[in-house]
Amino acid sequence: MTLKEKLTEDMKTTMKAKDRERLSVVQLVRAAILQVEKDKQIAVDDPGVLEIIAREVRQRNEAIEEYKKFDAQPAIEKLNREVGILREYLPQQLSLEEIRQMVAGAVEQTKAAGPRDMGKVMGVLMPKVRGRADGKVVNQLVKEALGQ
């Protein structure tokens, strides 16, 4: 079963269970997928769906940081619940140590010598970690590894 099919099945299940919050999140993800398909004139596959879900998680995490500045606790709690629902569709997230090991491997593979080789390292690394790690964290660890 593809992720799109799983989202459709989950939408039906949550409708029957009258779980409005989960239904809302699933519908938003499905709408984002349909928008990408319409805009790019393509059928989104599972890696594309994972990328969309990861983007939705990232947007909510950024919103949580903004709400923390204003101490908007109810909004923060709602967003945290949504992130929890979205993470159910993502593969197991990599630990910092696992990301560091992958960065070291990518640096060695590309024979990167300094900050100028960051693009090469990121190009090798991102397809391996997409959906399993935050791009900002990966970027920061690559910068550290290359001495920036």
Secondary structure as a PSIPRED ss2 file (coil, helix, strand):
# PSIPRED VFORMAT (PSIPRED V4.0)

   1 M C   1.000  0.000  0.000
   2 T C   1.000  0.000  0.000
   3 L H   0.000  1.000  0.000
   4 K H   0.000  1.000  0.000
   5 E H   0.000  1.000  0.000
   6 K H   0.000  1.000  0.000
   7 L H   0.000  1.000  0.000
   8 T H   0.000  1.000  0.000
   9 E H   0.000  1.000  0.000
  10 D H   0.000  1.000  0.000
  11 M H   0.000  1.000  0.000
  12 K H   0.000  1.000  0.000
  13 T H   0.000  1.000  0.000
  14 T H   0.000  1.000  0.000
  15 M H   0.000  1.000  0.000
  16 K H   0.000  1.000  0.000
  17 A H   0.000  1.000  0.000
  18 K C   1.000  0.000  0.000
  19 D C   1.000  0.000  0.000
  20 R H   0.000  1.000  0.000
  21 E H   0.000  1.000  0.000
  22 R H   0.000  1.000  0.000
  23 L H   0.000  1.000  0.000
  24 S H   0.000  1.000  0.000
  25 V H   0.000  1.000  0.000
  26 V H   0.000  1.000  0.000
  27 Q H   0.000  1.000  0.000
  28 L H   0.000  1.000  0.000
  29 V H   0.000  1.000  0.000
  30 R H   0.000  1.000  0.000
  31 A H   0.000  1.000  0.000
  32 A H   0.000  1.000  0.000
  33 I H   0.000  1.000  0.000
  34 L H   0.000  1.000  0.000
  35 Q H   0.000  1.000  0.000
  36 V H   0.000  1.000  0.000
  37 E H   0.000  1.000  0.000
  38 K H   0.000  1.000  0.000
  39 D H   0.000  1.000  0.000
  40 K H   0.000  1.000  0.000
  41 Q C   1.000  0.000  0.000
  42 I C   1.000  0.000  0.000
  43 A C   1.000  0.000  0.000
  44 V C   1.000  0.000  0.000
  45 D C   1.000  0.000  0.000
  46 D H   0.000  1.000  0.000
  47 P H   0.000  1.000  0.000
  48 G H   0.000  1.000  0.000
  49 V H   0.000  1.000  0.000
  50 L H   0.000  1.000  0.000
  51 E H   0.000  1.000  0.000
  52 I H   0.000  1.000  0.000
  53 I H   0.000  1.000  0.000
  54 A H   0.000  1.000  0.000
  55 R H   0.000  1.000  0.000
  56 E H   0.000  1.000  0.000
  57 V H   0.000  1.000  0.000
  58 R H   0.000  1.000  0.000
  59 Q H   0.000  1.000  0.000
  60 R H   0.000  1.000  0.000
  61 N H   0.000  1.000  0.000
  62 E H   0.000  1.000  0.000
  63 A H   0.000  1.000  0.000
  64 I H   0.000  1.000  0.000
  65 E H   0.000  1.000  0.000
  66 E H   0.000  1.000  0.000
  67 Y H   0.000  1.000  0.000
  68 K H   0.000  1.000  0.000
  69 K H   0.000  1.000  0.000
  70 F C   1.000  0.000  0.000
  71 D C   1.000  0.000  0.000
  72 A C   1.000  0.000  0.000
  73 Q H   0.000  1.000  0.000
  74 P H   0.000  1.000  0.000
  75 A H   0.000  1.000  0.000
  76 I H   0.000  1.000  0.000
  77 E H   0.000  1.000  0.000
  78 K H   0.000  1.000  0.000
  79 L H   0.000  1.000  0.000
  80 N H   0.000  1.000  0.000
  81 R H   0.000  1.000  0.000
  82 E H   0.000  1.000  0.000
  83 V H   0.000  1.000  0.000
  84 G H   0.000  1.000  0.000
  85 I H   0.000  1.000  0.000
  86 L H   0.000  1.000  0.000
  87 R H   0.000  1.000  0.000
  88 E C   1.000  0.000  0.000
  89 Y C   1.000  0.000  0.000
  90 L C   1.000  0.000  0.000
  91 P C   1.000  0.000  0.000
  92 Q C   1.000  0.000  0.000
  93 Q C   1.000  0.000  0.000
  94 L C   1.000  0.000  0.000
  95 S C   1.000  0.000  0.000
  96 L H   0.000  1.000  0.000
  97 E H   0.000  1.000  0.000
  98 E H   0.000  1.000  0.000
  99 I H   0.000  1.000  0.000
 100 R H   0.000  1.000  0.000
 101 Q H   0.000  1.000  0.000
 102 M H   0.000  1.000  0.000
 103 V H   0.000  1.000  0.000
 104 A H   0.000  1.000  0.000
 105 G H   0.000  1.000  0.000
 106 A H   0.000  1.000  0.000
 107 V H   0.000  1.000  0.000
 108 E H   0.000  1.000  0.000
 109 Q H   0.000  1.000  0.000
 110 T H   0.000  1.000  0.000
 111 K C   1.000  0.000  0.000
 112 A C   1.000  0.000  0.000
 113 A C   1.000  0.000  0.000
 114 G C   1.000  0.000  0.000
 115 P H   0.000  1.000  0.000
 116 R H   0.000  1.000  0.000
 117 D H   0.000  1.000  0.000
 118 M H   0.000  1.000  0.000
 119 G H   0.000  1.000  0.000
 120 K H   0.000  1.000  0.000
 121 V H   0.000  1.000  0.000
 122 M H   0.000  1.000  0.000
 123 G H   0.000  1.000  0.000
 124 V H   0.000  1.000  0.000
 125 L H   0.000  1.000  0.000
 126 M H   0.000  1.000  0.000
 127 P H   0.000  1.000  0.000
 128 K H   0.000  1.000  0.000
 129 V H   0.000  1.000  0.000
 130 R C   1.000  0.000  0.000
 131 G C   1.000  0.000  0.000
 132 R C   1.000  0.000  0.000
 133 A C   1.000  0.000  0.000
 134 D C   1.000  0.000  0.000
 135 G H   0.000  1.000  0.000
 136 K H   0.000  1.000  0.000
 137 V H   0.000  1.000  0.000
 138 V H   0.000  1.000  0.000
 139 N H   0.000  1.000  0.000
 140 Q H   0.000  1.000  0.000
 141 L H   0.000  1.000  0.000
 142 V H   0.000  1.000  0.000
 143 K H   0.000  1.000  0.000
 144 E H   0.000  1.000  0.000
 145 A H   0.000  1.000  0.000
 146 L C   1.000  0.000  0.000
 147 G C   1.000  0.000  0.000
 148 Q C   1.000  0.000  0.000
